[in-house]
Amino acid sequence: MRKVADCRQVPSDTTCTLTISGEEDEVVRAASEHAVSVHGHSDTPDLREEIRSSLKDDVPQHT
């Protein structure tokens, strides 16, 4: 199942609206890169675990 990381769900001083979806490992990697480059976090195992634990299942949109 695809997973979603949504910056709007994380308390922040910025008004970041980025949403990342895909396979779990892809989302964790992309979200951690985003957290480092945009939000100034350090890329640590703790950061990746925090991201992984906050992922939600992607709800498919019906067309």
Helices and strands as residue ranges (DSSP letters): E 3-6, G 7-9, E 19-22, H 24-37, H 45-54, E 56-57
